[in-house]
Amino acid sequence: MRKSIYVILALVAVLSLGLLVGCGDQTQPGEPALLLTPDTIPSIDGATALAPFYEAMAAELMSMDIKEARQYVMCSKTDGAYERLIAGEAEMIFCSLPSREQKASAEAAGFEFEMTPFLNGGFVFFVNKDNPVDSLSIAQLHDIYAGKITNWKQLGGDDVEIIPYQRPNNSGSQTGMYEYIIAEDEIMDAPTERKIVDMGGIIDAVASYDNAEGAIGYSYYYYVTSMHYTDQIKLLAIDGIPPSDDTIGNATYPIVNPSYVIISADTPKDSIIREIIKWILSDEGKAVAKEAGYVPKLDQ
Amino acid sequence: MCRSLTNNSSKKICALLLVFLLAAGTLVGCTQNGETPTGRTEFDLNPILLETSHITLNQIEIEEVSVYSNGEPREEEPPSYYEYDQMSPEEKKAWQEKEIFFSGNYLRIDGLKDKEVQDAINKKIKQLYFDNIGYLPPYRGVKVMFGDDPKPRTDTYSMMSMYAESNFNNILSITLHCSIPYEYKDAKNSEYNYEHVAWVVPLNIDLNTGEEITLKQVFHNHVDAIEYLNYAFTKTTAGSYDGEGFWGGVDDLQLVGRFDTLAEDQKYSITPYGLRLILDYEIPVADIGFYYQSMIVPYSNEMAILERFLTENKSLYTSQEKPEKNLLVPEMRGDQYLETSEVADGIDIYLRASYSSKMPEMIIDRIQALYEKDRSAEIEKVKPYYQEARAEFGRENSRAEFRSTIDAGVAGPFGTLYILEYTYAGGDDGRSYREFYAKQSNRYETYDLTAQKSEPMTLEDLFVSGTDAEAYIKEAMVASIRATVAEQAKNRGMTTDMPVFGQGEKKEKDAAYIDRLYESINGFVLQSNMIIFSYDENTEEIYKQVYEVESIPEENTSYAYSINLLPYTYLDSDKMTIFR
């Protein structure tokens, strides 16, 4: 008798659990809580670095294969995205903070940005994996690129000349360099290599990183895994904090730049756009970001 | 460690395990030739010397079938755009209905012995066209701009044009290039209310069987095709990251997000220089805008494509003619540049040399010697003329310069040097201009990269032993002049009563002209399908001296220019060493 009661109680418990699980989520398994269609999805645009995120987001929210979903979002690059947002052609864009020029354009058009940070990007430095130096301070990085520190032995490493590679001036990394490490008028001349251009002219071009023994270079954390030398380099810690999903996500890594979803401040409170932003900041949105290779901004 | 075990059997097993672990560790640490310790293979993407030095052109005829946008053959050729512009509105409307703005064609081949294979190929080619009618490629953002039911415009230019990218070594590579204007969903996007969407579709065929060539077949069996192409892609696009900036790599390709891997069915075409990878909507990382990009992956010794479909001693073709051979010219990327720019006594001096660091040392030494050569004699020569120019035009309106450039290339297993020098002095004050001195000299040198000889090749070296090189080259010059004159006459609609070079009254002078040209040859370079000569004397001056004229008659200008380059088809390839 006692045994039968226990069996019945167990069955009731299992049944109740099943019901609770079923009630907790009204949607079918695999369907997002927020469901859009090609007719209801707002006009989305953004930077090349963020397109894989927002098209993965579009695929998730429209319950669509990503190849299909990709056709419903634009990638006009940062300048183009801001232009389209200000002109009213795009309703939400995914970019870094607006530049001075972009702010001026918005002001002239009477447009006010509303910016929500949702991803953290890490600005990282890398060296040959055999370089014994594991960590540098921002001050040391400044002095390397100012030409004041020229040998790794000055930083506790081997007696090897430092080759401080740079990036061209119109690149995101070089902009990051000027923002976080050293001013444009202080930075030393970059190593160059001669390149032949159209019409047979020769130019002295900024040399590409070549992972020599003394080389140091920089980029954004997101790109590092797909760089040509990925398995030959190591990322430096800054002030003892190594770049990782955790340290960048919670912004303990010292050089973090957020990415933003940007809309018009006039967007109505009940707009689907604001629902999408809530979704982006939710666990579900963060999971999509992580799967696409990004570091979601963690709550601090 | 094992000694601490009490049981003998356990000790033995422990020892065996340790030996195994040690062996495994050693094997993992070992590297194979070309592999980095991490196991990634480093490929030589751009070797100077390839296992295959030349290609043999396929002997098939390729016809272009002009069609409408629906694939049906055109009934009549449309007028030129100029003629169309002159028409009345009614006539224009009539021609618009006949798709005057549309240019479309597919290809049809003829000349294979196996007619079943030929028919199958022609069917495949035609189907490629039909499969793309009405297609809107799934580019990023395409439905944002054009909607779910896009409308192609018919009142502006569009095309579906097919061409043969390469046709050699029993391979036929065809590309269909489409550019169709679609109307914007939202009219205010552009005052023109439409935008062209462009895409290409390649088709690579083995002429032995009519089957499509897979990427795997492009490479030797032991090479992982995708690993190789991923390596080439990341190396070539190394600068194409960083969000809003980009550098070098593929034209203005800007990568979207991170590159992971190319797919097994990556679109590609076969070109005379290597594979052309098509970067479009099928590679999201390269998908920006409504057009495609492409990048060349040069031929390398990891590729088998140039040999795989050859059939020794068996021709696939009905033609009885000797097949034409061309040297394989690799996509060589020079990485070494020397440059000097200075002013001496008011004379601008510019020197430049470009070459690949993979060239043999003796060639590099030669290039550097040429670059560093003492040029004071040439510069001294121009000084008095510069003084005259300054006296007449004033210092600010006169100019003198000396330029010397040395550019190195490769064709087959041969290294080529193009050495140009130019000296000038003149004046120009905006009202009048005068050239006081101008001299240009070209000198070409060709080296056999497989032979350890520091001397450039001679004309005799081009032919097998016992061949009268001089006679062959002179015959080829005559043939070249005749062919060029005939072509010019045909293009100008002139009569066929023109005197034939080397015959009739001018026969002796023509022969003397050829003799003088041959004597003046001071070097040559080899290109894929021709030899280019450099001469001690200006060939126009040679003509004027031999024919005793002040200037060359218009109908004879080809005499002076058509002998600068000689196609291999005018020379007997069986007698030439370069195709061995």
Interface residues (C-beta under 8 A of the other chain):
Chain A: P38 S43 A47 T48 A49 A51 P52 E55 K67 E68 R70 Q71 Y72 V73 M74 C75 S76 K77 T78 D79 E89 S96 R167 P168 N169 N170 S171 G172 S173 Q174 T175 R194 K195 I196 G200 I202 A205 V206 S208 Y209 S219 Y220 Y222 Y223 T225 S226 M227 H228 D231 Q232 A292 G293
Chain B: T36 T38 R40 P138 Y139 R140 G141 V142 K143 V144 M145 D148 D186 N189 T234 K235 A238 G239 Y241 D242 G243 E244 G245 F246 W247 G248 Q254 L255 V256 G257 R258 F259 D260 Y281 P284 D287 I288 G334 Q336 Y337 E339 R352 S354 T405 D407
